[in-house]
């Protein structure tokens, strides 16, 4: 069975540009969450989407936005990139909105902002 | 104060050693607790959930003390393949936000 997939795997952008990262959850999973992991730190929660609606938002500026499509795939958009946005962006999927089921992470997109 | 605190290490141990990691969390509303393992430049993977009664999975034992808001992971008979970063994770009831600690790096040497 396919796991969570993310694209692209690597991305290099310059300050001020915008970026779109994509995630496809495990088949049957309706919840997608996004995390940012800066080098040397644990992942930090950005958003959760369930059934195409935002269900949770972390402490990130409005430059970060996301959406979920009818097939439950998701996009994370970051505008006006800053050097500090350089990080590994992880997508996680699970089958429920609030339950204790396991979240499965994708391999991540490594974003470098120059 | 960080919501989940861990000793970043690294912990350098020889093969066969027993090593213990500790973690504290500050949100008393936390309901679910986990240890994730993350290999270098890879995604985190669930190692085990942690229950109040304590639980064991092979060489790994996890304990939770809700009163002290303290979580531990014990690895017995360390293998070279155990070298990784171990992330302590808590989740509050209500939605799927996982709160990660900084991670503890383990290096097992021959």
Interface residues (C-beta under 8 A of the other chain):
Chain A: X31 X33 X35 X40 X41 X42 X43 X44 X45 X48 X50 X55 X56 X58 X88 X90 X92 X94 X97 X98 X100 X102 X103 X104 X105 X106 X107 X108 X110
Chain B: X4 X31 X32 X41 X42 X43 X44 X45 X46 X87 X89 X91 X93 X94 X95 X96 X97 X98 X99 X100 X101 X102 X103
